[in-house]
Amino acid sequence: MYKGFYNLSSSMLTQNKNLNVISNNLANVSTSGYKSDRMVSGTFKDQVVSRTGNNILGAVGEPLGNSSMITVPYETVTDFTDGGWEQTGSILDFAINGRGFFEVDRQGEKVYTRNGSLSLDEEGYVVLQGIGRVNGDAGPIKITTDDFNVSPDGRIYDTSGDLIAKLKLVDFNNYDDLTKVAEGVFTGGEAQATDATVMWKHVEASNVNPVQEMTDMLVTQRTLQSAAQVLKMYDAMAAKAADIGRVQ
């Protein structure tokens, strides 16, 4: 009986975490450049309760205990597919067509984003709101005019044709090395310069599919409700068993 109790409890905890991931995706449907997350789960046995002797080459995994059916979350993975592009007309909106990220300085730390919905701070530096200043090839980008043009390779020119700055565009060989530290903002990995195409006066839309997320949310909520009802049954059975023990 207690094994069933543990299985249900772990399943509820896993589904609750999944619900949090789905809710966060839905909250960022309108966040430019946001990449949706997905929770991957499996059994406890698959995670930690197997062993291979003394790490002998070719040894077969040996189950430890009887907890193989307990469900636990493995990890949260990010979907880096493009979200499509929206034309905004704003001179401080940029989108990357294809692979690549903008580099942003967050209090001395380099972070990376696809969110090109930018603005200027009080000193005229281009910033990603709430994160930090956007880097060019020569450091943080400062723009002192509203009249400028941007080429497809990310170069920013004034009306005289003089170069103001070039957006620093980077990419990574393995996106699995990236860690999400804010909504649409990542850190980690070995950044390499890339020749991505910049779409000026556009932003990349979030790649969240609201219909799919709502469907997943309903399924998860129903699973939680069903597990809660069965858990109440286990609780009632345990109470009856305790009463019988006291009578005897």
PyMOL commands that set and color helices and strands:
alter all, ss='L'
color gray80, all
select helices_A, chain A and resi 2-27+44-47+175-177+210-247
alter helices_A, ss='H'
color red, helices_A
select strands_A, chain A and resi 37-43+50-51+62-63+71-78+85-87+94-97+101-106+109-113+119-120+126-128+132-136+139-140+148-150+155-158+163-166+169-171+179-182+185-187+192-193+197-200+202-204
alter strands_A, ss='S'
color yellow, strands_A
deselect
rebuild
show_as cartoon
